[in-house]
Amino acid sequence: MTDKQFKIFLDFDGTITKNDVGEEIFRKFVDDKIVSKIVDDLLADRISSRECWESLCGSALIKDKNEFDDFILSQQIEPTLHSFVGYCEANKFQLFVLSDGFDYYINKILKRENLHYLKVFSNKLILTDEGKMIPSFPFYNADCRSAANCKRNHIIENSGEDDYTVFIGDGNSDNDAIQYVDFIFAKDDLLKFCEMQRITYFSFKNFDDVILRMNELSSKKRLKKRHQAELKRREAFKIE
Ligand SMILES: [Mg+2]
């Protein structure tokens, strides 16, 4: 065990799960042309993440709730997640799931994996008896365009001066959050973003890669925090 305190912030869609479950749901239950148009608008930054979710939910009508739930439960997780959760527990690293997706499917998938006890911050979704999707965004912050659940605020609120912060993610909804952490594990679109913005990151394929790197970081005599992240955090505190 290490004497260093790491706080781990973990994305859900495409990081804990193999696919982006939120996107898969809409691609299955909403007309593909409508979904592509809305997602294109998001990627071109014509709409925010929140506007994207509102449009997608507004376009959906779920006729068969069982089919909907079965589809959610057909989604696979990254198999190395379990050993990673065990690793964090053994080392007393607190783990937080920060998702710009919805509690409705996150809870079902984590429950299936016996990981329902993990601390999750996400958007919320209610499915009405008529099959309408009603989203809500309890952690919305207009400053965070890339995610309707402002991941940055959870990082700042759940870590202190003595903590080394770690973010593990794959996508655009993490773009804002990673700027506030000391160590970034990135793949796919998030990796491209880090490259473009010249942000230091570790690439990873699965959680075994993360464990190996975390062991290296933990065993360093003197581990430095990321200066850019410290500046960003200070700036955020001034604004709040
Ligand atoms: Mg993701």
Boltz pocket constraint, residues with backbone or C-beta under 6 A from the ligand:
constraints:
  - pocket:
      binder: B
      contacts: [[A, 11], [A, 12], [A, 13], [A, 14], [A, 15], [A, 169], [A, 170], [A, 171], [A, 173]]
      max_distance: 6.0
